[in-house]
Amino acid sequence: MNKWIRGTNATVLSLAVIGIFIVLTIFLNSVKGLQVDLTQNKKFTLSDQTTQTLKALDKDVHIISLTSDQTDPYIKRQVVDLVQEYKKRNGKITFDEYDMIKQPAIAKQYEVDPSGTLVVESGTQKKTIYYYDMFLPGQQQGQYKFSGEEKLTQALVNLNSKEKSKVYFLSGHNEIPLSSMNMWKSGLEGENYEVKDLNLLREGKIPDDASMLFIIGPENDVSDKEAELIKTYLNGKGKLYLALGFNKDMATNWKNIDAIMAAYGIKDQHAVAIEPRQSMLYDPLTIIPEYGSHTITSKLQQYDLLTMMTLAVSLNADQPVADFPVTSILKTTAQAYGETDLKTLANSSRSTKDANDVKGPLNLGYVVEDKDKKPKAVVLGGSTLFDDRVIAQQGNRDFALNTVGWLQEQQNQVTIRPREGDAIQTAMLTAGQGNMIFYGTVLVFPFLFLIAGGVIWWRRRKG
């Protein structure tokens, strides 16, 4: 009788525990928004800036993840987890995942990258975020920083902006063509810019709706008439983004380009920056500039993202113009120098420092304000960082977009610190070791627990 009562009590107690567990699970599942983030880096805790953006979101947003067999599964999981967190907090967000190889018709509708692409769209507006833009190198080998929240929240903020600014890229002087700057162009379009090509010989004027004129990598000078059109445009509310190309005869052939810079007190020193320090990654013509103190570069310095320039022309502003204060944002080290023998450099790609060269440190980039302290121009000594082959490296793309954002006085920039990620640990196992772990955890250990439980049950039954 006592054994029967003890058995009944044990059964009732077990059923009660199971029942409480089920009720508690149902209750917790019904409480929306309840979440405890126990991860070391608060991986699933969204910032206040993101929370406020999601609360203010009052339109339907469709987020699409497009991946392929080239997408790292670990990276994909982090991006998908992040989007799911956004979806939980706002019912207007829907999320779909597609394989761009298995569903090419869907992939063709967007500008995708095989490593992974996130598309944020609402109505006719669309923002594209590439997976590789969300992951930045960490301080140590193998570590990384995940900036996906900043990128995704910025995309949502931009969806609420209905106004588009038209910007024009000058062509006709061997500039870098827009077709070779697709990544920068896509980034600008994602920031609500309408990007167009402009050939002044064909158009005859700079359009009235141009909020900014880009001259990126010109090798040849603009004509006198083109220079007059540009001068007239800049004398008004027009803004300039000038990034120099390379011409071994720039000292004699860039009369009008030099005059455009001189209007702001910036002088082309007709010398190419040389960095004597060499490594396996870079040659002396590749410069990793140091940042000046400015809002454009503050985040890049904070996240330790470097900018890379090749064939960069040194600039100087020792004769400032009163109405146009300038600030240096890119400099070389003191060990660098400016090679003035450009013909020899162009023929042999070699340089030896001599008395005719410009002493370092060299200035490679300036920003210009007007007399009212409003952004007027960005002038850079190099333009190779905008090319699709280079712009994805380190902080090049962020620098490119930051300079445009400053020049256009964007006020809706999102700043969210990236999450630190530890290096992915990989265990190298043989096939035999893998089978041992599998059979041990799936068969052997459960069987041992079953035997131990059976022995205990049998002994109690006998007792």
TORKOL-807094 format. One record per residue: z, y, x of N, C-alpha, C, CB in turn. Coordinates in steps of 0.02 Angstrom, whole numbers, plus 50000, padded with zeros to 5 digits. Glycine has a CB too. Layout:
BEGIN
ZYXZYXZYXZYX;...
//
This chain:
BEGIN
500004994050042500005000050000500005006350044500615000049953;500445006350095500485012150140499825013350178501045011250190;499505007650198498855008250232498345011350186498615001350257;498375009250121497885011950073497985019450063497935008350004;498635021550059498795028750050498575032750111499555029650038;498715029950172498505033450232497745034150236498765029850294;497395028850217496665029150218496395034150168496375022250203;496725034250108496505038950057496625046150080496875037649991;497205047550110497365054250135496865056450189498075054450163;496695051850232496215053450286495535055250256496145047550336;495335051250205494695052550172494685059250138494525046950122;495225060650100495265067050064495265072850113495905067250020;495655072150168495685077450218495005078650249496195075750272;494645073250264493975073950294493505077450246493695067050312;493525075450181493095078650131493265086050123493155074950064;493925087650127494135094650121493865098850178494905095050118;493915096050239493665099650298492915100850292493825095850363;492545095550271491825096250264491665101450210491495089350246;492035101150154491925105950100492045113050122492355104350041;492595114250159492735120950183492185123350230493415121150220;491945118950273491405120650319490775122650281491265114750366;490615118750228490005120350189490085127050154489875114850137;490665128250122490775134550087490755140450136491455134450051;491065139650194491065144950244490355146450268491505143050303;489955141150278489255142050300488855145850248488935135150315;488935143950184488575147350131488785154750127488705143850063;489435156050134489685162850130489405167150187490455162950133;489435164450249489185168250306488435169550301489345164650371;488075164650274487355165350266487185170650214487045158650247;487625171650166487505176450112487665183550132487905174550051;488055184350186488235191050209487685193650255488925190950246;487265198050229486705200550267486935205450321486195203950220;486625204950378486775209550432487365207550475486905216250405;487735202150454488295199950494488055196150555488775195550452;488215198750614487975195550675488435197250732487255197650691;488615192250770489035193350829488625191350890489695189150825;488505196250934488095195050994488565193251051487675201451012;488555186951071488985184451125488615183851191489285177851106;487965185951193487585185451255487845190451305486835186551242;487765188851369488045193051423487745200051423487925189751490;487085200551412486745206951415486625209951346486085206251451;486985207551294486905209951226486165209751205487175217051219;485865203951215485155203051205484935204551134484965196051223;485375203251085485185203951016485505210050982485355197650977;485775214651021486075220650994485595226551002486755222251029;485355229250946484875234750948485245241350959484465234950882;484915245950991485205252451006485275256650943484785256251058;485685261950947485765266450890485105269850873486295271750904;484695271350924484055274650913483595270150872483725276450980;483585263750887483185259050849483445258250778483155252150884;484115257650771484415256950705484235262850660485175256350711;484275268950687484105274850647483355274850629484285281150685;482935272750675482215272450661482075267550605481825270550725;482395261750607482285256750555482555259150487482625250250574;483095262850486483355265450424482885270550393484045268650435;482555274450436482105279750412481415277050395482045285150464;481265270850413480605267950400480515266650325480505261450441;480045270150295479945269550222479235267350203480095276150189;478875264450252478205262050238478145254750260477665266450273;477675251150230477565244150249477255243750318477115240650197;477555239550361477315238650430477185231250442477835241450481;476605229850468476415222950484476395222250560475725221050452;476795217750586476805216350658476485209650671477535216650687;476025209350719475645203250734475735201550808474895204150716;475905195450821475945192950890475345188450903476615189050902;474955190250954474365186350973474465183551043473715190850970;474485177051049474605173851113474085168451126475315170751114;474095165651186473635160451206473995155551252473005163351241;473615150851280473925146051327474115149451392473445140251340;473915155751403474105159451462474755163351453473545164151482;475035163151393475655166651378476255162651401475715168251303;476685165751439477295162451462477745161151401477665166751516;477935154851388478355153251330479025157051330478495145851327;479315157951388479955161451393479875168751373480235160951464;479335171851396479195178851378479045179351303478595181551419;478645174851277478485174951206479105174351163477995169251189;479575170051182480185169151143480585175451139480605163551172;480625179151195481015185351194480695190651149481085188051265;480035191151151479685195951110479755194151036478925196351129;479665187851020479715185650950480425186650924479515178250944;480925184950965481625185950945481765193350930482105183450999;481485197750972481585204950961481285207150895481275208951019;480665204950881480345206950819480735204350759479615204350817;480995198250764481385195450709482005199650695481595188250726;482305202550747482885206850737482685213150698483195208850804;482095215950713481855221750676481735219750603481205224550708;481425214050593481255211750526481885210750483480865205150529;482425208250513483055207250477483325213650448483575204050522;483215219150484483535225450467483115229950422483705229150529;482495228050408482085231950363481585227350328481715237650401;481655226950261481235222450223480505224450219481505221850155;480335230450242479645232750240479235230150300479615240350239;479575226850347479245224150405479065216850393479675224850468;478435215150401478205208150399477955206150468477655207150344;477995199750483477835197450550477435190950547478475196350591;476875190650584476455184650587476285183250660475815185550546;476225176850675476035174650742475375170850740476595170250773;474945172250788474295168950791474145166850863473745173650764;473775161350869473515159050932472805161750938473535151250938;472685166150987472025169250991471465164451011472055174951041;471655158551037471145153551053470965149550991471405148751109;471465147550952471335143750891471085148050833471965140150871;471245154450835471045158950781470695165150811471655161150739;470105164050842469755169550876469525175150829469155166850913;469405173550766469175178650719469695184150711469015175450651;470335182150710470865187050704470935191050769471535183650686;470885187550826470955190850890470415196150902470935185750946;469815195050875469265199650885469375206350850468615196650860;469835206550803469975212650767470395217550809470345211050702;470665215150865471115219250905470925218850978471845217050895;471185223651017471095223551090471665219351119471085230851120;471525213151137472045208451156472025206951230471985201951116;472585204551255472645202151324472875194951321473135206551366;472585190451360472765183351356473505181951368472365179451406;473835186251406474545185151420474985186651360474765189251479;474705189851309475085191251248475015198451225475815189651259;474935199451161474835206051132475235206651067474085207551119;475555212351059475915213850997475565219750963476675215451011;475375218850900475045224150863475505226450807474365221650834;475615232950803476025235950750475565240350708476625240150780;475475238650645475015242350603475315244050535474375238550594;475105249750510475315252050444474745256050414475975256150447;474435253450361473855256750333473285256850383474025263850312;473035262750399472485263350447472735264550518472015269050427;473385265550526473655266750592473835260250627474275271250588;473715260150692473815253950730474055255650801473175249750732;474555252050825474805252850893474785245950927475525255850894;474555245950989474505239751027474985239851086473775238551052;475375234451093475855233851148475705227251184476605234251123;475575227551248475445221451286476105218551312474965222851344;476145212051312476755208751333476965210951403476665201151332;476475211651449476655213251518476945220251524476035212451563;476815224551474477105231251476477845231151459476735235851429;478075225651429478775225251408479225222451463478835220951346;478935219751515479335216451567479235219951634479155209051572;479765222551662479745226151725480115222251779480065233151716;479905222951841480255219351895480965221751904479875220151962;481425217151919482125218851930482275220752001482565213151910;482925221752015483125223952082483055218352133483845226352080;483145212052112483115206452158482535201852140483775202652157;482355197752187481795193152178481915188652117481695188852241;481425188652072481465184352013481795187451953481835178252030;482175192851963482485196251906481975200851872483105200251929;482135202751810481675206951773482065211451726481175202651733;481725216451698481995220851647481545220451586482065228251673;481855219651528481475218951466481515225551428481745213151422;480945229151424480925235751391480575235251323480575240851435;480565229251294480215228251230480485232551174480255221051210;481145233651172481425237651117481175244851120482195237451121;481155247751180480905254551187480175255051165480975256851259;479765250251185479055250451168478945249651093478675244951206;479315244851063479215243450992479485249150948479555236950972;480065251950966480335257550928479885263650934481045259250952;479615264950994479155270551003478535269650959478945271151076;478295263550953477715262250910477875263850837477485254850917;478465262050814478665263450745478735271050734479325259950728;479015274550784479075281750779478385285050774479465284550839;477915282650815477235285550815476875284250749476835282650872;477045278850715476715277450650476875282750599476935270550624;477445286050607477645291250560477305297950574478395292150560;476975298450632476635304650650475905304350626476655305750726;475735308750580475065308550550474555312750589475105310950478;474795317350630474345321850665474075318750729474695328450681;473425319050739473105316450799472825322250840472545311450782;472955322050905472695327050950472065324350983473215329151004;471555328650988470925326651019470925328751092470315329650981;470785323951135470755325351207470065323051233471325321651246;469805326751281469135325551306469145324151381468675331551290;468775318951400468705317051470468025319451496468785309351480;468035323851544467405326551572467025321151609467555332451618;466365321251603465935316551639465345320351669465685310851592;464975316951713464385320051743464475321951816464195326051705;465075320451845465195322251915465485316351953465675328351918;465265310451934465515304051962466265303351952465355303652037;466515305451893467215304151876467295296751861467435308451815;467925294451858468055287651836467855287151763468805285551848;467405282751744467185282451674467735279751629466565277951667;467715281751566468215279251518468205271651512468085282451449;467625268651523467575261351519467975257851573466845259251524;468155261551626468575258651679469305260651673468305260851747;469465264251618470155266351605470365264251535470225274051614;470175258251516470315255951447471065255551433469995249151436;471455253551482472175252851470472495259651458472505249351530;472305264551497472565271351487472325274051420472365276051545;471685272951405471405275251342471775272151283470655273651338;471895265651286472265262251232472965265051225472285254651245;473285266451283473955269251281473955276151248474235269751351;473455280251263473405286851233473275286351158472845290951266;472835281851139472705280851067473325278451031472125275951057;473725274351065474355272151036474855277651028474645266751078;474755283251065475195289051060474905294351015475335292051129;474415292350973474105296850923473625301950953474635300350884;473295300151008472765304351035472085301451016472835305051112;471615305751000470925303650990470535305251054470605307150927;470305300051088470015300851155469255300951150470255295151202;468955306051181468225306651179467955308551248468005311851126;467325306551259466975308351321466635315151310466445302851340;466585319051364466285325751359465835326951419466815331251354;465185327851406464715329951457464485336951440464105324951463;464685341851479464555348851462463805350551464464925353451510;463425346851505462705348051507462395346351440462385343851562;462655341351406462395339351340462695343451284462535331851328;463365344551286463705347951231463655355551235464435345851230;463635358151296463555365451303464205369351297463095367851251;464755366251276465395369651272465965364551265465405374651212;466565366951276467145362751264467325363551190467755364751310;467365358151152467485358651079468115362651063467545351651049;468095366151007468655370350985469275366250971468455374350924;469195359850953469775355750935470075352050995469575350650882;469835353751056470095350451116470795352951132469615351651176;471285348551127471965350451145472095349551219472475346451105;471645345951253471745344651324471075342551355472285339151336;470955344851416470345342951454470555338851514469935349151475;470275332851519470405328451576469815328551624470545321151552;469955329451688469455328751741469745323651790469275335751777;469535317351785469855311851820469395308951873470075306451771;469555310151936469195307151992468515309952006469135300051981;468385316551998467715319052014467565318552088467645326351990;466975316152104466755315952174466325322052190466375309452190;465955324452140465525330252148465815336252113464815328752122;465625342152133465885348352105465565349652037465745354152153;465925353451995465635355851932465185361751948466195357751880;464685363051906464225368551918464565375151901463585367651875;464235380551920464515387251907464595388551832464065392651938;464105386451793464145387551721464695383251689463475386051687;464755377051714465295372751689465975375751707465235365651717;466025378451767466655381551789466845387351745466605383751861;466345391251723466475396851678466735394451610465845401151669;466425389051585466655386251521467375383751526466185380551498;467525380451582468205377851592468705383651599468235373351654;468505388851635468945394651645469085398051578468625399651694;468575398851537468665401951471469125397851427467985402851435;469035391251430469465386751391470195387351413469215379451397;470315387451478470995387751504471315394551496470995385751577;470915399851491471185406551480471485407151410470645411851490;471285402651365471575402451299472155397651297471045400451247;472185393451245472735388751237472575381851268472895387851164;472005381351301471795374951329472265372551385471105375551356;472305365851392472725362851444472295358251487473315358851412;472475357651550472065354051599472455348251630471835358851654;472105342651636472365336951674471845335351728472515330651628;471985337251789471505336351844471785331551896471335343151877;471415326151909471605321351961470995320552007471825314351931;471065322452070470505322752116470245315852135470695326552178;469585315652148469275309752177469225310752253468575308452146;468705307852283468625308552355467895310252371468835302052392;467815314952416467155316852442467265319052514466815322552399;466925315752560467035317352632466845324552649466635312552676;466445327652605466245334652615466595339352566465485335352608;467195337452543467535341452493467685348552517468185338052473;467765349452582467935356152609467375361152595468065355752684;466755358852591466195363452580465875362452511465665362452633;465975356652480465615355052418466025355852354465365348152422;466675357552360467095357952300467305365152285467725353552309;466835369652290466995376752281467305378052212466355381052288;467015375552159467255377052092467885373052074466705375552042;467925366752096468535362952084469125366252119468455355552108;469015368552182469545371952218469745378452183469325373452290;469255381852153469395388152119469805386952056468745391752101;469675381452021470065379851961470795378851980469795373451927;470925375152035471615374152057471925380652083471645368852112;471525384652117471785390852147472025395752094471245394152190;471755395352033471975399751979472705398651963471555398551917;472975392751981473685391251970474085391252036473755384451936;473775393652089474125394052153474145387552192474815396452142;473725382752172473715376152205473105375752251473715370352153;473225373652312472685373352361472555366252383472865377652423;471915364452383471695358052409471665358652485470995355952379;472045354652520472065355152593471505351152627472735352652619;471075348052587470495344352613470705339252665469995349252642;471235335752649471495330552694471735324752651472065333352739;471625318752677471845312652641472505310252670471305307152646;472975308852626473635306752647473615299852680474125306652588;473935299452738473975293152776474715291452785473615293752846;474895285352769475585283052778475595278152836475865279752712;475885279952893475875275552952476215268852940476215278953010;476705268552896477055262252884476575257352851477675263252839;476515251452879476065246352852476475240252831475525244452904;476195236552784476505230352761475955225552741477005231652702;476155219552721475665214652699475355216652632475995207652693;475705221052594475465223052528475005229152531476045224452483;475165233852576474805240252574474555242152643475255245652547;473995245852643473725248552705473905255952710472945247652708;473765259252766473965266252774473675271152723473775268552842;473115269252690472815273652640473155273052572472065272052634;473585268152564473935267252501474615270652506474025259652484;474735275352461475335279352463475785277552404475165286952462;476435276552418476935275852366477335282252366477405269452378;477145287152324477465293752329478205293752309477085298752285;478565298352335479245299652313479215304552255479695302452372;479665303752206479645307952147480035314452157479925304152088;479755319852129480135326052125480565325952062479665332152124;481025330552058481485330852002481135334051942482115334852020;481005329951890480645332451831480735327451774479895333551846;480655329751713480715325251655480185319751656480665329151590;479605321051687479075316151691479295310051731478445319151723;479665311251785479835305951831480545303351825479715308351901;480955306451783481665304551780481765297251760482045309151732;481395294951709481465288051687481195283251739481105286951621;480655285251773480365280951825480865280051882479705283951852;481215285351900481725284851952482305280651928481975291851972;482505281451865483065277751838482935270251837483225280251768;482325268351821482145261251816481845258551881481655260251759;481805262951933481535260951998480825258351992481985255652030;480405262051955479705260351947479285264851993479475261051874;478895261852036478515265652086477805267052061478485261852152;477515272452087476825274252073476425273452137476775281652045;475805271052130475395269652189474745273552186475245262052194;474565276752241473945280652246473575278752309474095288352244;472915278652305472485277252362471985283052371472115270452353;471835284652433471385290252448471625296652414470665288652426;472265298052420472565303952388472475310152432473315302752375;472245315552401472125321852436472765325952435471535325852404;472965328652493473575332652496473455339552467473825333152569;473975342152434473945348652400474495353152426474005347752323;474425359552414474945364252434474965369952383474815366952506;475545373052377475625378652331476065383952364475935376352262;475895385952424476305390752461476145397952442476195389852535;475635398952400475485405652376475495405552299474785408152403;476085405352269476135404552196475855410552158476855403552177;475615409052098475375414252052475945415752003474715411952014;476095422051995476695424051957476715421151886476735431651953;476145421051852476145418851782476135411251774475545421651747;476075407551830476005400351825476475396851876475275398151836;477115396351861477565392751906477385385351911478285393451883;477425382651971477235375651983477835371752008476645375152033;477835365251995478365360752019478045354552048478845358851961;478255352752108477995346652140478325340552110478105346852217;477925335552090478205329452060478055323252102477935328451990;477595323752151477435318152194477385320552266476775314752173;477745317052311477735318852383477695312552425478345323052401;477455313452486477465307952535478115308452575476845308252582;478215303652618478775303952665478605308852721478945296852694;479095310552760478985315152816478555311952870479655317252846;478525305352872478125301852923477375302052907478355294652930;477195303452845476495303552826476155309952854476415303252749;475495309752856475115315552878474455315852840475005315452954;474125321552842473485322452807472915322252856473475328952768;472485317152850471915316352895471365321152873471645308952895;471165325652920470655330652904469945328452926470825337152938;469895323452968469245320952990468995315852938469275317653062;468755318352882468585314152825467945310052837468505318352763;467495312552877466875308852890467025302452929466375313252928;467445303052980467625297153018468025292252975468045299053081;468465294952934468865290752889468415287052840469375295052851;467905290552814467455287352765467035281952798467005292552733;466855282752861466425278052895466795271952921466065281452951;467425272952942467775267452975468425265352942467915269253046;468665269452894469315268252861469885268152911469295261652821;469795271352968470315271653019470515278853031470075268353085;471135279653051471395286353062471895286353119471715289152998;471865291653160472345292653214472605299753209472035291253284;473255300553207473555307153199473405311453260474305306653188;473185317753248473065322453302473275329353281472315322453323;473155334253323473405341053311473065344453251473295345353372;472475342053231472115345153175472365342753106471375343753181;472765337453106472985334653042473575338653013473195327253052;473665337752947474195341352911474845337352918474005342352836;475375340652938476015337352947476345335752879476485341652989;476695330152878477055328152818477745331452815477135320752816;478085331052758477875327752697477325331652660478475326752651;476905327952625476345330852589476475330752514475695327152606;476235335852480476265336052407475635332852378476355343352381;475735328352330475165324852300475105326052225475225317452312;475565329852197475525331152125475955336952104475735325052087;475675341252061476045347052035475975347351959475785353652066;476475350151926476405352051856476455359651853476955348651811;476085362551806476025369851800476265372051731475295372151813;476655377251728476865380251665476565387251660477635380551660;476545389951599476315396851591476915401551594475925397751524;476795407851582477335412851588477875411851535477055419851582;477715408151481478205406751429478565400051440477875406751361;478465397151500478765390751518478505384951477479525391151510;477885385651452477555380351415477095376451462477165383151355;477045369751454476595365851498475875368251495476625358451479;475565368851553474875371351556474405366451591474855377951592;474635363351645474175359051683474555353851723473725363251730;474215348251736474445343151783473895342551835474595336251748;474065343251898473575342751952473815337452001473465349651988;473405332252011473575326752056473065326152111473635320052017;473295324052169472835323252226472445316852225473215323752289;472625312252181472265305752177472185303452106472645300452217;471715298952096471555296552028471485289052023470915299852005;471555285352079471445278152076471955274552033471455275252146;472545277552023473065274251984472875273351911473705278051988;472365276851887472165276351817471665270751804471855282951794;471395267851857470905262551849471235256251821470565260951917;470865252651779471145246651746471405241551796470615243451703;471115241351856471325236451906471995238151937470795235951960;472225244351928472835246551963473375248951915472655252152011;473185251551858473655255151815474235250751790473295257951756;474135244051788474665239751763475215238551815474375233051743;475105240651877475595239351929476175244251925475265239851998;476785241551928477405245451930477395250951878477495248452001;477485257251900477565262751852476945266851840478105267151875;476365264451862475755268451855475605270451783475165264651884;475635265551738475465266951668475975271651636475415260451627;476615270551651477125274851623477055282051650477825272151640;476895282551714476785289251743476195292651709476665288651820;475655288951699475065291851668475215294351598474505286651665;475585290451558475745292451490476275297951489475985286451450;476755297551536477285302751538476995309651552477805300951591;476515310051598476225316551615475845319451556475755315851675;475495315251519475135317651460475635319851406474655312151431;476165315851397476665317551347476995324251362477185312051343;477145325451427477435331951446476945337551433477645331951520;476325336651453475825341851445475705343551371475165339751477;475765338551328475645339451257476285341251219475335333251227;476845341751256477495343651227477705338951171477455350751199;477635332551184477865327651135478625327851131477615320551153;478875328351070479595328751059479895322351033479735334351011;479485317351019479735311250987479755305251034479305309550926;479885306651098479895301251147480545297151140479825304051218;480475290651140481045286151134481275284051205480865279851091;481925284351217482195282151281482735277051268482475288151321;482595270751284483075265351276483085261451341482885260651215;483665260751370483715257451435483515250051429484435257951462;483085247551474482885240551472483475235851483482345239151524;483435229951454483955224851464483815221051529483985220051404;484345220051567484275216251629484215208851612484895217451676;483765205451647483675198251637483755194551703482985196851607;484115189051702484205185151762483575181251778484805180351755;483515179351841482945175251862482955168551825482945174151938;482375166251806482315159851771482445154251821481625159051737;482925149951805483095144351848482685138251828483855142851845;482345135351875481935129451862482195123551902481185130851879;482325118051868482565111951902481965107351916483095108151858;481875105451978481325101151997481555093851992481075102752070;481315090251943481515083351930480925078651937481825082751861;481065072751962480555067551964480515064351894480705062152018;479995060351883479925056951818480515052251805479265053151815;480745048951858481305044351851481945047951832481405040351915;482075053751864482665057651848482645060351777482745063351897;482045062351755481965064651687482115059251636481275067351676;481855053151649481985047551604482725045751603481575041451624;483055046151661483765044551664484175049351621484025044751737;484015055851626484365060851585484235059751511484155068051606;483605058251494483435057251424483805051251394482675056251416;483745045451427484065039451400484825039951401483835033151439;485085043551453485805044251457486085048351400485995047551523;485755054051384486015058451331485835056051261485735065451341;485275052551254485055050451187485315043551168484285050551183;485385039051217485585032151201486265030251230485055027351227;486355030951296486945028151329487585031551305486885028751404;487625038251310488245041751292488415040951218488185049051308;487945041751171488115040451101488355033251089487515041951056;488045028351125488245021351117488955020251143487745016751154;489145023451199489815022851225490335025751176489865026351293;490175031551148490635034451098490695029851037490375041451076;490145026651018490165022150960490605016150975489445019750941;490545013351035490965007651055491695009751057490745004851124;491835015651088492535018051092492825018951022492575024651132;492435021750977492675022750908492805016150873492175026850868;492355011250886492445004650856493065001150881491835000250869;493195001750946493794998650974494425001650945493804999351051;494435008450939495025011750910495135009650838494955019450915;494575009350801494635007350730494895000250725493945007950695;494654995650767494854988650764495594987850782494434984350811;495824991550832496524991050852496984993750798496634994850917;496794999250766497205001950712497214997150652496935008850690;496654993950640496614989250583497064983250595495894986950572;497084980850657497514975250674498254977350673497314972450743;498354983950693499044986150695499334987350625499104992350736;
//
